[in-house]
Amino acid sequence: MKRVESRMYVRDFIGFVYYEVITEISVMHNPANAPV
């Protein structure tokens, strides 16, 4: 795998994990924020 491709993959993976964590925290603090 090329370095640029791996970097993009890592960035997307981190972004996905970050989104998941933020969603979990939001739901814990306010269940009304739960996504459909």
HELIX and SHEET records of a PDB file:
HELIX    1   1 ARG A    3  HIS A   29  1                                  27    
HELIX    2   2 PRO A   31  ASN A   33  5                                   3    
END                                                                             
